[in-house]
């Protein structure tokens, strides 16, 4: 998805411009579809930015490698979170 994110983001906008007739009767529907397709592009860009920040910028404090999507560091096996023992748990 990283390779073709621009096509996925702009394709609904291009299809809307190509297939919605430009007539006075379709003006509101067409403009709503253009706005919706541009909102789709903004949502996709925001999602990819959050994914980039989550996957690339969180580094392991022990070894410096990135955590990625797992619950443990891939190189030094440091867990992302501490486990609570049963003595410290409120359950």
MILONU-547356 format. One line per field, with one value per residue: residue in three letters; x negated, z, y of N, C-alpha, C, CB in turn; residue number from 1. Coordinates in steps of 0.05 Angstrom, whole numbers. Atoms other than C-alpha are relative to their C-alpha. Glycine has a CB too. Layout:
! residues N
r	c(ALA,...)
npx	c(X,...)
npz	c(Z,...)
npy	c(Y,...)
capx	c(X,...)
capz	c(Z,...)
capy	c(Y,...)
cpx	c(X,...)
cpz	c(Z,...)
cpy	c(Y,...)
cbpx	c(X,...)
cbpz	c(Z,...)
cbpy	c(Y,...)
k	c(NUM,...)
//
This chain:
! residues 91
r	c(UNK,UNK,UNK,UNK,UNK,UNK,UNK,UNK,UNK,UNK,UNK,UNK,UNK,UNK,UNK,UNK,UNK,UNK,UNK,UNK,UNK,UNK,UNK,UNK,UNK,UNK,UNK,UNK,UNK,UNK,UNK,UNK,UNK,UNK,UNK,UNK,UNK,UNK,UNK,UNK,UNK,UNK,UNK,UNK,UNK,UNK,UNK,UNK,UNK,UNK,UNK,UNK,UNK,UNK,UNK,UNK,UNK,UNK,UNK,UNK,UNK,UNK,UNK,UNK,UNK,UNK,UNK,UNK,UNK,UNK,UNK,UNK,UNK,UNK,UNK,UNK,UNK,UNK,UNK,UNK,UNK,UNK,UNK,UNK,UNK,UNK,UNK,UNK,UNK,UNK,UNK)
npx	c(-16,17,10,-21,-19,-10,-21,-23,-11,-11,-17,-28,-4,1,-24,-23,1,-4,-26,-23,-5,1,-25,-11,-15,19,20,3,10,28,17,2,17,28,8,4,24,23,2,12,29,10,-1,20,26,2,4,27,18,-1,13,29,10,-2,19,27,12,2,25,5,19,23,19,-2,-15,-28,-17,-17,-28,-1,-1,27,21,9,28,9,-23,-11,-29,-10,-12,6,-22,-7,-2,-27,0,-5,-24,-25,-20)
npz	c(0,0,27,17,-17,15,19,-16,-11,20,19,-2,10,29,10,-4,21,26,5,-9,20,-9,7,-22,-17,-14,-13,-29,-3,10,-18,-24,6,1,-28,-14,10,-11,-28,0,4,-25,-20,7,-7,-29,-9,7,-17,-27,2,2,-27,-18,7,5,-20,-27,-2,-24,-17,-6,22,20,24,-2,-9,21,-9,-20,-28,-10,18,16,-3,-28,-13,-21,4,2,-25,-23,-10,-28,-16,-12,-25,6,16,-14,6)
npy	c(-24,-24,-6,-11,-15,-24,10,7,-24,-18,14,-8,-28,1,13,-19,-21,13,12,-16,-20,-28,-13,-14,18,16,-17,6,28,0,-14,16,22,-11,-6,25,13,-14,8,27,-3,-11,21,19,-12,-1,28,8,-15,12,26,-5,-8,23,21,-8,-18,11,15,15,-15,16,4,-21,8,-6,22,11,6,21,-7,1,-9,23,6,6,13,-17,-4,-28,-8,17,18,-4,25,3,-15,-28,-3,-6,19)
capx	c(0,-58,-78,-10,20,26,67,112,122,137,173,243,234,214,271,320,296,298,367,410,445,436,508,549,591,529,493,507,496,432,404,420,385,323,321,330,274,227,245,228,159,149,170,123,64,78,82,16,-17,6,-16,-85,-93,-71,-116,-177,-186,-175,-244,-265,-298,-345,-375,-349,-314,-242,-187,-144,-75,-94,-89,-163,-226,-250,-323,-329,-260,-242,-166,-128,-91,-104,-65,-28,-37,24,3,6,69,136,173)
capz	c(0,12,-61,-90,-35,-82,-132,-77,-50,-116,-155,-126,-142,-214,-223,-195,-244,-302,-291,-258,-311,-307,-310,-266,-240,-218,-188,-115,-122,-162,-114,-54,-88,-102,-30,-5,-50,-26,46,31,7,71,115,78,85,159,169,132,173,239,215,196,264,300,262,250,308,369,387,438,498,507,438,395,342,325,358,296,305,354,429,438,407,350,368,444,463,509,520,502,568,638,663,727,779,814,878,844,805,826,800)
capy	c(0,47,42,62,106,166,125,98,168,204,149,164,238,222,174,225,278,228,198,251,292,367,390,436,378,339,399,383,308,319,370,325,267,310,333,262,236,291,275,202,225,266,207,161,209,218,142,131,186,155,86,115,148,85,38,80,127,84,57,6,40,-19,-30,28,-14,1,-40,-47,-78,-132,-135,-147,-117,-161,-156,-156,-185,-127,-125,-62,-61,-87,-146,-133,-187,-214,-178,-110,-123,-95,-155)
cpx	c(-17,-8,22,20,11,22,25,14,14,19,30,6,0,24,25,0,6,29,24,6,1,26,11,15,-19,-20,-4,-11,-30,-19,-3,-18,-29,-10,-5,-26,-25,-3,-12,-31,-13,-1,-22,-28,-4,-5,-29,-20,-1,-14,-31,-11,-1,-22,-29,-13,-2,-24,-2,-20,-25,-20,2,14,30,16,16,28,2,1,-27,-19,-11,-29,-8,23,11,30,7,11,-9,23,5,1,27,1,7,26,24,22,1)
cpz	c(0,-28,-16,16,-15,-19,15,10,-22,-19,3,-10,-31,-12,3,-22,-27,-5,9,-21,11,-11,25,19,17,16,29,5,-8,19,27,-5,-2,28,15,-9,10,30,3,-2,26,22,-5,7,30,11,-6,17,28,-1,-2,27,19,-6,-1,23,28,1,27,17,6,-23,-22,-26,4,9,-23,11,21,28,13,-22,-15,5,28,17,24,-5,-2,26,22,6,29,14,13,26,-5,-15,18,-4,22)
cpy	c(25,8,15,17,24,-8,-7,25,17,-14,7,28,0,-13,17,21,-12,-8,16,21,28,14,14,-19,-17,17,-7,-28,-1,14,-15,-24,9,5,-26,-14,15,-5,-28,3,11,-21,-20,11,1,-28,-9,15,-12,-27,4,7,-24,-21,9,15,-11,-19,-14,15,-16,-1,21,-8,7,-24,-12,-5,-20,9,-1,11,-24,-7,-8,-12,15,3,29,10,-18,-17,6,-27,-1,15,30,5,6,-20,-20)
cbpx	c(19,-25,-8,15,-14,-23,-10,-8,-22,-23,-4,9,-23,-26,5,-1,-27,-18,0,-5,27,-26,21,18,17,-15,9,27,17,-2,10,28,8,-1,21,24,0,3,28,11,-6,16,27,1,-2,25,20,-5,8,29,10,-5,17,27,8,-1,15,26,-24,-10,14,8,5,-26,-3,11,19,-12,16,-24,19,-8,-23,4,-17,-9,-9,-14,16,22,31,-7,-7,27,-23,6,-27,-23,5,10,-5)
cbpz	c(24,17,-14,-14,25,-15,-16,23,13,-15,4,30,11,-9,15,27,0,-2,12,28,-14,-10,-11,-9,-17,-19,-2,14,-17,-27,6,8,-26,-18,14,-5,-30,-5,13,-23,-23,9,0,-29,-13,13,-14,-29,1,9,-25,-20,11,-2,-26,-25,0,8,-5,-7,26,8,-12,-7,-5,-27,22,-11,-24,-3,15,7,16,-29,-9,13,9,1,22,-21,-2,25,-4,2,21,5,15,-17,-16,-9,-26)
cbpy	c(0,-6,-25,-22,9,14,-24,-19,17,13,-30,-2,18,-14,-27,13,13,-23,-26,13,-7,15,-20,22,-19,-18,29,3,-19,12,28,-10,-14,26,17,-19,-1,30,0,-17,19,24,-14,-8,28,11,-19,5,29,-3,-15,22,23,-13,-12,17,26,-15,18,-28,7,-29,-27,10,-30,11,11,-26,-8,-18,-19,-29,14,7,23,26,-28,28,-14,2,1,18,-29,15,-2,-30,-2,11,-26,27,-14)
k	c(1,2,3,4,5,6,7,8,9,10,11,12,13,14,15,16,17,18,19,20,21,22,23,24,25,26,27,28,29,30,31,32,33,34,35,36,37,38,39,40,41,42,43,44,45,46,47,48,49,50,51,52,53,54,55,56,57,58,59,60,61,62,63,64,65,66,67,68,69,70,71,72,73,74,75,76,77,78,79,80,81,82,83,84,85,86,87,88,89,90,91)
//
